[in-house]
Amino acid sequence: MTGHTEDLGGGVFHIDTRMGGYEGITSSYLIRGSRPCLVETGTARSAEVVIAALASLGVEAQDLATIVVTHIHLDHAGGVGDLAEAFPQAQVVVHEAGARHLADPSRLVASAHRVFGEAMDRLFGDLRAVPAERLAVLGDVGVVDLGDGRSLEAFHNPGHASHHVGLLDTATGDLYTGDAAGVYVPETADVRPATPPPDFDLDLALSSLGRMRDADAHRLLFSHFGPVTDVRDTLDRSEAELRYWVEAVAEAHAATPDVDHAIAMVREKDRERHPVFYSDPDRVQKFDELSGVGANVHGIIRWLDKRG
């Protein structure tokens, strides 16, 4: 990676959006063609990094045609208002269940402040509104025109979030996974779960993994973090990890009514299961900021309790 960008071939460029100043946890992607498209914006705090990266790749203010977000969580779409202002010709594409929160993000931002407290400003910043007329809404399926006969085929991919979509590039076979395949750790090749409240649903998550297998992608482009070419094995490991975590949380939740104790129990099991990941405290800290054990346990417990 040169600076914050990496040429992945096929007109696709990987941008490290540097959430919270950390390297190697949040990705954005430029598809450079006759209708340049940005997939994921990163946080509002990352907007300047992304704008500078796009400029270094030759994308000027009037050039960007489309900004697509896989879902509206702030590490994926927090910078969308800033990017929409910086690129006034760009249409902003989002699933229909998330569109209203981009047009009026007040409830989403207020909720994030309650959840993240003092860390909100440091990690994310506030999502700015996108004018409603700039929004293009996806349903269960949709198409994003990349020009010259190339497109992103979009499909609803819930489990992590109800408003989550997957995106398949018809030219390269790249599948933009968002968080539906979990979090990929490039240094260790671990695939970690992404099961935060309130939307996590195991059954939907497993069906979404199945939909990604059926896409027959040539490469996975994770929003956390980067490209993976071993598609089938990575999706299989994502499913195995997801099932393992749900089982571990269910056991801990049955053993103690204290959620903090349950989190500690699950973390210890995770440490034993992934010793290489835990061998670097700095790595553990940055991925905890992104998709921590606590948030994942809370999301799984909420789903377990809802099921009864």
C-alpha positions as CSV (number, residue, x, y, z in Angstrom):
1,M,0.0,0.0,0.0
2,T,1.5,3.4,-1.1
3,G,0.4,6.0,1.4
4,H,-3.3,5.3,2.0
5,T,-4.0,3.6,-1.4
6,E,-3.3,0.3,-3.2
7,D,-3.9,-0.7,-6.8
8,L,-5.8,-4.0,-6.8
9,G,-6.0,-4.3,-10.5
10,G,-9.1,-4.2,-12.7
11,G,-9.5,-0.4,-12.1
12,V,-10.0,-1.1,-8.4
13,F,-8.1,0.8,-5.7
14,H,-8.1,0.1,-2.0
15,I,-8.1,3.1,0.4
16,D,-7.2,2.8,4.1
17,T,-9.6,5.2,5.7
18,R,-7.7,5.2,9.0
19,M,-10.6,5.1,11.5
20,G,-9.5,6.7,14.8
21,G,-6.0,7.1,13.3
22,Y,-5.5,3.3,13.1
23,E,-4.0,1.7,10.1
24,G,-5.4,-1.5,8.6
25,I,-9.0,-1.7,10.0
26,T,-11.3,0.3,7.7
27,S,-11.4,0.1,3.9
28,S,-12.9,2.1,1.2
29,Y,-12.7,1.2,-2.5
30,L,-12.5,3.3,-5.7
31,I,-13.7,1.7,-8.9
32,R,-12.1,3.9,-11.6
33,G,-13.8,3.9,-15.0
34,S,-16.1,6.1,-17.1
35,R,-18.4,6.4,-14.1
36,P,-16.1,6.4,-11.0
37,C,-17.6,4.8,-8.0
38,L,-16.6,4.9,-4.3
39,V,-17.7,1.9,-2.2
40,E,-17.8,2.8,1.6
41,T,-16.8,6.3,2.9
42,G,-15.3,5.5,6.2
43,T,-16.2,7.7,9.2
44,A,-16.8,11.5,9.1
45,R,-13.3,11.8,10.8
46,S,-11.9,9.9,7.8
47,A,-13.4,12.1,5.1
48,E,-10.3,14.2,4.6
49,V,-8.2,11.1,4.3
50,V,-10.5,9.6,1.6
51,I,-10.8,12.9,-0.3
52,A,-7.0,13.2,-0.4
53,A,-6.7,9.6,-1.5
54,L,-9.2,10.1,-4.3
55,A,-7.3,13.2,-5.4
56,S,-4.1,11.2,-5.5
57,L,-5.8,8.7,-7.8
58,G,-6.9,11.5,-10.2
59,V,-10.5,11.8,-9.0
60,E,-11.5,15.5,-8.9
61,A,-14.6,17.1,-7.4
62,Q,-16.7,16.8,-10.6
63,D,-15.6,13.2,-11.4
64,L,-17.1,10.9,-8.9
65,A,-20.4,9.5,-10.3
66,T,-21.5,7.3,-7.4
67,I,-21.0,6.7,-3.7
68,V,-22.3,3.3,-2.4
69,V,-22.5,2.2,1.2
70,T,-23.0,-1.4,2.1
71,H,-24.9,-0.2,5.2
72,I,-25.2,2.9,7.3
73,H,-23.1,2.1,10.4
74,L,-20.7,5.0,11.0
75,D,-17.5,3.2,10.2
76,H,-19.0,2.5,6.7
77,A,-21.2,5.5,5.9
78,G,-20.2,8.2,8.6
79,G,-18.4,10.3,6.0
80,V,-21.2,10.2,3.4
81,G,-22.4,13.7,3.9
82,D,-18.9,15.1,3.7
83,L,-18.1,13.1,0.6
84,A,-21.4,14.1,-1.0
85,E,-20.5,17.8,-0.5
86,A,-17.0,17.3,-1.8
87,F,-18.2,15.4,-4.9
88,P,-21.4,17.3,-5.9
89,Q,-22.2,15.1,-9.0
90,A,-22.1,11.8,-7.1
91,Q,-25.3,9.9,-6.4
92,V,-25.4,8.2,-3.0
93,V,-26.7,4.6,-3.1
94,V,-28.0,2.9,0.0
95,H,-30.6,0.2,0.9
96,E,-34.1,1.4,1.3
97,A,-34.1,0.6,5.0
98,G,-31.2,2.9,5.6
99,A,-32.0,5.8,3.3
100,R,-34.0,7.9,5.7
101,H,-31.2,7.9,8.2
102,L,-28.8,9.4,5.6
103,A,-31.4,12.1,4.8
104,D,-31.9,12.8,8.4
105,P,-29.2,11.3,10.6
106,S,-30.2,12.9,13.9
107,R,-31.6,9.8,15.5
108,L,-28.7,7.6,14.3
109,V,-26.1,10.1,15.5
110,A,-27.9,10.6,18.9
111,S,-28.0,6.8,19.4
112,A,-24.3,6.5,18.5
113,H,-23.4,9.2,21.1
114,R,-25.2,7.2,23.7
115,V,-23.5,4.0,22.8
116,F,-19.9,5.3,22.3
117,G,-19.9,8.2,24.7
118,E,-16.6,10.1,24.7
119,A,-15.1,7.7,22.1
120,M,-17.7,8.9,19.5
121,D,-15.9,12.1,18.5
122,R,-12.5,10.4,18.5
123,L,-13.5,7.4,16.4
124,F,-16.4,8.6,14.2
125,G,-17.5,12.2,14.3
126,D,-21.1,13.1,13.3
127,L,-22.7,11.9,10.1
128,R,-23.9,14.8,8.1
129,A,-27.2,14.7,6.1
130,V,-27.3,13.9,2.4
131,P,-29.9,15.8,0.4
132,A,-32.8,13.5,-0.3
133,E,-32.6,14.2,-4.0
134,R,-29.1,12.8,-4.1
135,L,-30.1,9.4,-2.7
136,A,-30.7,6.3,-4.9
137,V,-32.4,3.5,-3.1
138,L,-31.8,-0.2,-3.5
139,G,-34.4,-2.9,-2.7
140,D,-33.8,-6.6,-2.4
141,V,-31.8,-6.4,-5.7
142,G,-30.4,-3.5,-7.7
143,V,-27.8,-2.4,-10.2
144,V,-25.2,0.4,-9.9
145,D,-24.0,1.5,-13.3
146,L,-20.2,1.8,-13.5
147,G,-20.1,2.7,-17.2
148,D,-19.0,0.8,-20.3
149,G,-21.3,-2.1,-19.6
150,R,-19.8,-2.7,-16.2
151,S,-22.0,-2.7,-13.0
152,L,-22.3,-3.6,-9.4
153,E,-25.1,-6.1,-8.9
154,A,-26.5,-5.4,-5.4
155,F,-28.4,-7.8,-3.3
156,H,-29.9,-7.5,0.2
157,N,-27.6,-9.2,2.7
158,P,-28.9,-8.9,6.2
159,G,-27.8,-10.6,9.4
160,H,-25.3,-8.0,10.6
161,A,-27.8,-5.2,9.9
162,S,-31.2,-5.1,8.3
163,H,-30.2,-2.5,5.8
164,H,-27.0,-4.3,4.6
165,V,-26.3,-5.1,0.9
166,G,-23.7,-7.1,-0.9
167,L,-22.2,-5.8,-4.2
168,L,-20.7,-8.0,-7.0
169,D,-18.6,-6.3,-9.8
170,T,-19.6,-7.8,-13.1
171,A,-16.2,-7.1,-14.6
172,T,-13.8,-8.4,-11.9
173,G,-15.9,-10.8,-9.9
174,D,-15.1,-8.7,-6.8
175,L,-17.6,-9.1,-3.9
176,Y,-17.9,-6.2,-1.5
177,T,-18.8,-7.9,1.7
178,G,-19.4,-5.0,4.1
179,D,-19.6,-6.7,7.5
180,A,-21.7,-9.7,6.3
181,A,-18.7,-12.0,6.2
182,G,-17.3,-10.6,9.5
183,V,-14.0,-8.9,10.0
184,Y,-10.8,-10.1,8.3
185,V,-7.5,-9.5,10.1
186,P,-4.8,-9.4,7.4
187,E,-1.8,-9.9,9.8
188,T,-3.2,-13.3,11.0
189,A,-5.8,-14.2,8.4
190,D,-8.3,-14.6,11.2
191,V,-12.0,-14.0,10.4
192,R,-13.7,-12.5,13.4
193,P,-17.4,-12.0,14.0
194,A,-19.4,-8.8,13.6
195,T,-22.5,-9.3,15.6
196,P,-23.4,-6.0,17.3
197,P,-26.9,-5.1,18.5
198,P,-29.6,-4.5,17.6
199,D,-29.9,-6.2,14.3
200,F,-27.7,-9.4,14.5
201,D,-29.7,-12.5,13.5
202,L,-27.9,-15.8,13.1
203,D,-30.3,-17.3,10.6
204,L,-30.1,-14.2,8.4
205,A,-26.4,-14.1,8.7
206,L,-26.0,-17.7,7.7
207,S,-28.3,-17.2,4.7
208,S,-26.3,-14.1,3.7
209,L,-23.1,-16.2,3.8
210,G,-24.9,-18.7,1.5
211,R,-25.9,-15.9,-0.8
212,M,-22.2,-14.8,-1.0
213,R,-21.1,-18.3,-1.8
214,D,-23.7,-18.5,-4.6
215,A,-22.3,-15.3,-6.1
216,D,-19.2,-17.3,-7.2
217,A,-16.9,-14.3,-6.6
218,H,-13.3,-14.3,-7.6
219,R,-12.2,-12.1,-4.7
220,L,-13.7,-10.8,-1.4
221,L,-13.2,-7.1,-0.7
222,F,-13.7,-6.7,3.0
223,S,-14.6,-3.3,4.6
224,H,-12.5,-4.6,7.5
225,F,-9.9,-5.1,6.0
226,G,-8.8,-5.4,2.4
227,P,-8.8,-8.0,-0.3
228,V,-8.9,-11.8,0.1
229,T,-8.6,-14.3,-2.9
230,D,-9.3,-17.5,-1.0
231,V,-13.0,-17.0,-1.3
232,R,-14.6,-20.3,-0.4
233,D,-12.3,-21.1,2.5
234,T,-12.7,-17.6,4.0
235,L,-16.5,-17.8,3.8
236,D,-16.5,-21.3,5.4
237,R,-14.2,-20.0,8.2
238,S,-16.5,-17.0,8.7
239,E,-19.5,-19.4,9.1
240,A,-17.6,-21.7,11.5
241,E,-16.5,-18.7,13.6
242,L,-20.0,-17.3,13.7
243,R,-21.4,-20.6,14.9
244,Y,-18.7,-21.0,17.5
245,W,-19.3,-17.6,18.9
246,V,-23.1,-18.1,19.2
247,E,-22.5,-21.4,21.0
248,A,-19.9,-19.8,23.3
249,V,-22.1,-16.9,24.2
250,A,-25.1,-19.1,24.7
251,E,-23.1,-21.2,27.2
252,A,-21.8,-18.1,29.0
253,H,-25.3,-16.5,29.1
254,A,-26.7,-19.7,30.6
255,A,-24.0,-19.9,33.2
256,T,-24.3,-16.3,34.5
257,P,-26.9,-13.5,34.4
258,D,-24.0,-11.0,34.6
259,V,-23.3,-9.8,31.1
260,D,-19.8,-8.5,32.0
261,H,-18.9,-11.9,33.4
262,A,-20.3,-13.5,30.2
263,I,-18.1,-11.2,28.1
264,A,-15.0,-12.1,30.2
265,M,-15.8,-15.8,29.7
266,V,-16.2,-15.5,26.0
267,R,-13.0,-13.4,25.7
268,E,-11.0,-16.0,27.5
269,K,-12.3,-18.7,25.1
270,D,-11.5,-16.5,22.2
271,R,-8.0,-15.9,23.5
272,E,-7.4,-19.7,23.7
273,R,-8.9,-20.2,20.2
274,H,-6.8,-17.4,18.6
275,P,-3.5,-17.1,20.4
276,V,-1.7,-15.5,17.5
277,F,-4.3,-12.7,17.2
278,Y,-4.0,-12.0,20.9
279,S,-0.1,-12.1,20.9
280,D,0.0,-8.4,19.8
281,P,-1.8,-6.1,22.3
282,D,-1.9,-3.2,19.9
283,R,-3.7,-5.4,17.3
284,V,-6.2,-6.5,19.9
285,Q,-6.8,-2.9,21.0
286,K,-7.5,-1.6,17.5
287,F,-9.8,-4.4,16.6
288,D,-11.6,-4.1,19.9
289,E,-12.3,-0.5,19.0
290,L,-13.8,-1.7,15.7
291,S,-15.7,-4.8,16.6
292,G,-15.0,-5.6,20.2
293,V,-15.9,-8.8,22.2
294,G,-18.3,-6.8,24.3
295,A,-20.4,-5.5,21.4
296,N,-20.4,-8.9,19.7
297,V,-21.6,-10.6,22.9
298,H,-24.3,-8.0,23.5
299,G,-25.6,-8.5,20.0
300,I,-25.7,-12.3,20.3
301,I,-27.4,-12.2,23.7
302,R,-30.0,-9.8,22.3
303,W,-30.7,-12.3,19.5
304,L,-30.8,-15.3,21.9
305,D,-33.2,-13.5,24.3
306,K,-35.4,-12.5,21.3
307,R,-35.6,-16.1,20.2
308,G,-36.6,-17.2,23.7
